[in-house]
Amino acid sequence: MLRRPRRNRQSAAIRSMVEETTLSVNDFIYPMFVMEGQNLTTEVKSMPGIFRYSLDKLLEEMAVVQDLGIRSIALFPQLGEDKKDKTASESYRQGSLYLEAINKIKNQFPDIAIMSDVAMDPYSADGHDGYVDEKGNILNDETLPILAKMAVAQAQAGADIVGPSDMMDGRIEFLRDALDIEGFSNVSIMAYSAKYASAFYGPFRDALDSAPKFGDKKTYQMNPANSREALLEAELDFNEGADFLMVKPALAYLDIIKLLNDNFDLPIAAYNVSGEYAMVKAAAQNGWLDGTKTMVESLTSIKRAGAKVILTYFAKEYAQL
């Protein structure tokens, strides 16, 4: 036999030499949760090892995160029902918990890149990503000015990247124009381009207490059966000025990550979501899988598919390796 592929697998040194995909902490954005209160740290029951932090505790955790070499975070707020209304006004109110958190993190950890979340659901009395009318319809165009106020407020607070996760049509161009008008032309937009109406989001909604109060999100999030539609969504976001194109979730949509990577000359991001994290943790706790090896293999598969950026709750655990 002239070709024996096993020759290139015969030792750890040779395997490393020919390794095609290499993971790095620099690939990761670490999602983190801030909540109201003082001196509070609460574990998310469905996400072992992941916590909500009051702002004072979050700043302490940020020092740990930075020391581990994690250079980017995505921040999400958990708010009480008294802070929620029809127009998500808390999202752009000066002095709000979320904006204060962005500002304090940026001031104390200026080298950390902060990605914000632009969507109404954490602040909405309806729990939806868009404005809901009296008939229960999620109104697309009426939502865009609210998202723009939110994005500008986050940029003013110090966000480096805004992440519109709402899936409203036309929101990338609307946000780009609003940011540019306010002097934030250097603030990036990471578009949740192919965000699917997935069953894997459950633990995240537990973490934020942001589940819809009625219905579901299928009129704006994508049908998991579709792939060509992802090309349409990505093309629109590309043309409207997005700086990154994201696929969410990641593991059940590796083909979509590859599809976008093959078709667009922008960095492709993938969100290794809460349910994907929870599955690995639950199996590991039951002794069904080696949690560390499964984590590394899963993250490697996401990068191998074409993701240049991976949002993952495993970022801290991987960095500790």
C-alpha positions as CSV (number, residue, x, y, z in Angstrom):
1,M,0.0,0.0,0.0
2,L,1.4,3.3,-1.1
3,R,-1.0,5.3,1.1
4,R,-1.3,4.5,4.8
5,P,-3.1,7.3,6.5
6,R,-2.3,5.7,9.9
7,R,1.3,6.8,9.5
8,N,0.2,10.3,10.3
9,R,-1.5,9.2,13.5
10,Q,1.2,7.1,15.0
11,S,2.3,9.5,17.8
12,A,1.0,12.6,19.6
13,A,3.7,14.7,18.1
14,I,2.8,13.7,14.5
15,R,-1.0,14.0,15.2
16,S,-0.5,17.6,16.5
17,M,1.7,18.4,13.5
18,V,-1.0,17.5,11.0
19,E,-4.0,18.7,13.0
20,E,-6.3,20.7,10.8
21,T,-8.5,22.5,13.4
22,T,-7.1,24.1,16.5
23,L,-9.1,25.6,19.3
24,S,-8.0,28.7,21.2
25,V,-9.5,30.7,24.0
26,N,-9.3,33.6,21.6
27,D,-12.1,31.9,19.6
28,F,-14.6,32.3,22.4
29,I,-17.1,34.8,23.6
30,Y,-18.3,33.9,27.1
31,P,-22.0,34.6,27.8
32,M,-22.6,36.0,31.3
33,F,-25.7,37.0,33.3
34,V,-26.2,40.1,35.5
35,M,-29.1,40.4,37.9
36,E,-30.4,42.9,40.4
37,G,-29.3,43.0,44.0
38,Q,-26.1,43.1,45.9
39,N,-23.6,40.4,46.9
40,L,-25.6,37.7,45.1
41,T,-24.4,34.7,43.1
42,T,-27.1,32.2,42.0
43,E,-26.5,29.1,39.9
44,V,-28.8,28.4,37.0
45,K,-30.2,25.0,37.9
46,S,-30.5,23.8,34.3
47,M,-26.9,25.0,33.5
48,P,-24.5,23.5,36.2
49,G,-21.5,25.8,36.6
50,I,-23.2,28.9,35.2
51,F,-24.3,31.7,37.5
52,R,-26.2,34.9,37.6
53,Y,-24.3,37.7,39.4
54,S,-25.3,40.9,41.0
55,L,-23.1,43.7,39.5
56,D,-20.6,43.7,42.4
57,K,-20.1,40.0,42.1
58,L,-20.0,40.2,38.3
59,L,-17.1,42.6,38.5
60,E,-15.2,40.1,40.8
61,E,-15.9,37.3,38.3
62,M,-14.7,39.5,35.5
63,A,-11.2,39.6,37.1
64,V,-11.2,35.8,37.1
65,V,-12.3,35.6,33.5
66,Q,-9.7,38.1,32.4
67,D,-6.9,36.2,34.2
68,L,-7.9,33.0,32.4
69,G,-7.3,34.7,29.1
70,I,-10.9,35.1,28.0
71,R,-11.0,38.4,26.0
72,S,-14.7,38.7,25.0
73,I,-18.0,38.3,26.9
74,A,-21.6,38.6,25.9
75,L,-23.8,40.1,28.7
76,F,-27.4,39.3,29.3
77,P,-29.7,40.8,32.0
78,Q,-32.2,39.2,34.4
79,L,-34.8,41.7,35.5
80,G,-37.8,41.6,37.7
81,E,-41.3,41.9,36.3
82,D,-41.5,45.4,37.7
83,K,-38.9,46.5,35.2
84,K,-40.7,45.2,32.2
85,D,-43.3,47.0,30.0
86,K,-44.7,46.9,26.4
87,T,-42.0,49.1,25.0
88,A,-38.9,47.6,26.8
89,S,-38.2,51.1,28.1
90,E,-35.8,49.8,30.7
91,S,-33.4,48.7,27.9
92,Y,-32.5,52.3,27.1
93,R,-33.1,54.0,30.4
94,Q,-29.9,55.8,31.5
95,G,-28.8,54.3,34.8
96,S,-30.4,50.9,34.2
97,L,-28.7,47.8,35.6
98,Y,-27.6,46.5,32.2
99,L,-26.2,49.8,30.9
100,E,-24.4,50.4,34.3
101,A,-22.9,46.9,34.1
102,I,-21.6,47.5,30.6
103,N,-20.1,50.8,31.7
104,K,-18.4,49.5,34.8
105,I,-17.0,46.4,33.1
106,K,-15.6,48.6,30.3
107,N,-14.1,51.0,32.8
108,Q,-12.5,48.4,35.0
109,F,-11.6,45.9,32.2
110,P,-10.9,48.0,29.1
111,D,-9.2,45.2,27.2
112,I,-12.3,43.0,27.4
113,A,-14.6,43.2,24.3
114,I,-18.2,43.4,25.4
115,M,-21.0,42.1,23.2
116,S,-24.4,43.3,24.1
117,D,-27.8,41.8,23.4
118,V,-30.3,43.8,21.4
119,A,-33.8,42.4,21.7
120,M,-36.9,43.3,23.7
121,D,-37.6,40.0,25.4
122,P,-35.6,40.5,28.7
123,Y,-37.4,43.9,29.2
124,S,-40.8,43.1,27.6
125,A,-43.9,42.4,29.6
126,D,-44.9,40.1,26.8
127,G,-41.6,38.1,26.7
128,H,-41.3,38.5,23.0
129,D,-38.4,39.9,20.9
130,G,-40.6,42.5,19.2
131,Y,-43.4,44.9,20.0
132,V,-46.7,43.2,20.5
133,D,-50.0,44.8,19.5
134,E,-53.4,44.4,21.2
135,K,-54.2,41.4,19.0
136,G,-51.0,39.5,19.9
137,N,-49.2,40.3,16.7
138,I,-45.4,40.9,16.8
139,L,-45.0,44.1,14.8
140,N,-41.8,44.3,12.8
141,D,-41.4,47.9,11.8
142,E,-42.7,49.3,15.1
143,T,-40.0,47.3,16.9
144,L,-37.0,48.8,14.9
145,P,-36.9,52.2,16.6
146,I,-37.0,50.5,20.0
147,L,-34.0,48.3,19.0
148,A,-32.2,51.4,17.7
149,K,-32.6,53.2,21.1
150,M,-31.3,50.1,22.8
151,A,-28.3,49.7,20.6
152,V,-27.3,53.4,20.8
153,A,-27.6,53.3,24.6
154,Q,-25.5,50.2,24.8
155,A,-22.8,51.8,22.6
156,Q,-22.9,54.9,24.8
157,A,-22.3,52.6,27.8
158,G,-19.2,51.1,26.2
159,A,-20.3,48.0,24.2
160,D,-17.8,47.1,21.5
161,I,-20.3,44.8,19.6
162,V,-24.1,45.0,19.5
163,G,-25.8,41.7,19.0
164,P,-29.3,42.0,17.6
165,S,-30.9,38.7,18.4
166,D,-34.5,39.7,17.6
167,M,-34.8,38.4,14.0
168,M,-36.9,41.4,12.9
169,D,-36.6,42.2,9.1
170,G,-34.4,45.1,8.2
171,R,-33.0,45.7,11.7
172,I,-29.3,45.6,10.7
173,E,-29.5,48.6,8.4
174,F,-31.7,50.4,10.9
175,L,-29.2,49.9,13.7
176,R,-26.2,50.7,11.5
177,D,-27.8,54.0,10.5
178,A,-28.7,54.8,14.2
179,L,-25.2,54.0,15.5
180,D,-23.5,56.0,12.7
181,I,-25.7,59.0,13.2
182,E,-24.8,59.0,16.9
183,G,-21.1,58.8,16.2
184,F,-20.6,55.1,16.9
185,S,-19.4,54.0,13.4
186,N,-16.7,51.9,15.1
187,V,-19.2,49.8,17.1
188,S,-19.6,46.4,15.4
189,I,-22.8,44.5,14.7
190,M,-22.9,40.8,15.1
191,A,-26.1,39.7,13.4
192,Y,-28.0,36.7,14.7
193,S,-28.6,35.9,11.0
194,A,-29.7,32.3,11.1
195,K,-31.4,32.1,14.5
196,Y,-33.7,29.1,14.6
197,A,-36.9,28.5,16.6
198,S,-35.1,25.8,18.6
199,A,-35.9,23.6,21.5
200,F,-32.4,24.1,22.8
201,Y,-33.0,27.5,24.3
202,G,-34.9,26.4,27.4
203,P,-32.2,26.8,30.1
204,F,-31.3,30.3,28.8
205,R,-34.9,31.3,29.3
206,D,-34.7,29.9,32.8
207,A,-31.6,32.0,33.4
208,L,-33.3,35.2,32.3
209,D,-36.9,34.4,33.1
210,S,-37.7,35.6,29.7
211,A,-40.0,33.0,28.2
212,P,-42.9,34.3,26.0
213,K,-46.0,35.0,28.0
214,F,-48.1,33.6,25.1
215,G,-47.5,31.7,21.9
216,D,-44.0,31.0,20.5
217,K,-41.4,32.8,18.4
218,K,-42.0,30.9,15.1
219,T,-43.2,34.0,13.3
220,Y,-39.7,35.6,13.5
221,Q,-37.2,32.8,14.3
222,M,-36.4,30.4,11.5
223,N,-37.9,27.0,10.8
224,P,-35.3,24.3,11.8
225,A,-36.1,22.4,8.6
226,N,-34.7,25.2,6.3
227,S,-31.2,25.9,5.1
228,R,-31.7,27.9,1.9
229,E,-33.6,30.5,4.0
230,A,-30.4,30.9,6.0
231,L,-28.6,32.1,2.9
232,L,-31.4,34.7,2.3
233,E,-31.2,36.0,5.9
234,A,-27.4,36.1,5.8
235,E,-27.4,37.9,2.5
236,L,-29.7,40.6,3.8
237,D,-27.6,41.1,6.9
238,F,-24.4,41.2,4.9
239,N,-25.9,43.8,2.5
240,E,-27.2,45.9,5.4
241,G,-23.8,46.2,7.0
242,A,-23.3,43.4,9.5
243,D,-19.7,42.7,10.6
244,F,-20.3,39.1,11.7
245,L,-23.0,36.6,10.7
246,M,-24.1,34.2,13.4
247,V,-25.8,30.8,13.4
248,K,-27.8,29.8,16.5
249,P,-27.8,27.1,17.8
250,A,-24.5,25.5,16.8
251,L,-24.3,21.7,17.1
252,A,-27.6,20.9,15.4
253,Y,-26.8,23.4,12.6
254,L,-23.2,22.6,11.7
255,D,-24.3,22.4,8.1
256,I,-25.6,26.0,8.3
257,I,-22.3,27.2,9.7
258,K,-20.5,25.6,6.8
259,L,-23.1,27.0,4.3
260,L,-22.6,30.6,5.5
261,N,-18.8,30.2,5.8
262,D,-18.7,29.0,2.2
263,N,-20.8,31.8,0.9
264,F,-19.8,35.0,2.8
265,D,-16.5,36.8,3.3
266,L,-17.3,37.8,6.8
267,P,-16.4,36.1,10.1
268,I,-19.1,33.4,10.9
269,A,-20.1,33.1,14.6
270,A,-21.9,30.2,16.2
271,Y,-23.8,30.2,19.5
272,N,-23.2,26.9,21.4
273,V,-26.5,27.5,23.3
274,S,-27.7,26.6,26.7
275,G,-29.5,23.4,25.9
276,E,-26.4,22.1,24.1
277,Y,-24.3,22.9,27.2
278,A,-26.9,21.4,29.6
279,M,-27.0,18.1,27.6
280,V,-23.3,17.6,28.0
281,K,-23.4,18.5,31.7
282,A,-26.3,16.2,32.5
283,A,-24.8,13.3,30.7
284,A,-21.4,13.8,32.4
285,Q,-23.1,14.1,35.9
286,N,-24.7,10.7,35.2
287,G,-21.4,9.2,34.1
288,W,-22.7,8.6,30.6
289,L,-20.0,10.7,28.9
290,D,-16.6,12.1,29.7
291,G,-17.7,15.8,30.1
292,T,-14.3,17.3,29.3
293,K,-13.6,15.2,26.2
294,T,-17.2,15.8,24.9
295,M,-16.8,19.5,25.5
296,V,-13.6,19.7,23.4
297,E,-14.9,17.5,20.7
298,S,-18.1,19.6,20.4
299,L,-16.3,22.9,20.3
300,T,-13.8,21.5,17.7
301,S,-16.7,20.4,15.5
302,I,-18.2,23.9,15.6
303,K,-14.8,25.5,14.5
304,R,-14.2,22.8,11.9
305,A,-17.6,23.6,10.3
306,G,-16.3,27.1,9.8
307,A,-17.1,29.3,12.8
308,K,-14.4,31.8,13.5
309,V,-16.1,32.9,16.7
310,I,-17.9,30.6,19.2
311,L,-20.2,31.9,21.9
312,T,-20.1,29.2,24.5
313,Y,-20.8,28.6,28.2
314,F,-17.8,26.2,28.1
315,A,-15.4,29.1,27.6
316,K,-14.3,29.4,31.2
317,E,-14.0,25.6,31.7
318,Y,-12.0,25.3,28.5
319,A,-9.7,28.1,29.5
320,Q,-9.1,26.4,32.8
321,L,-7.7,23.4,30.9
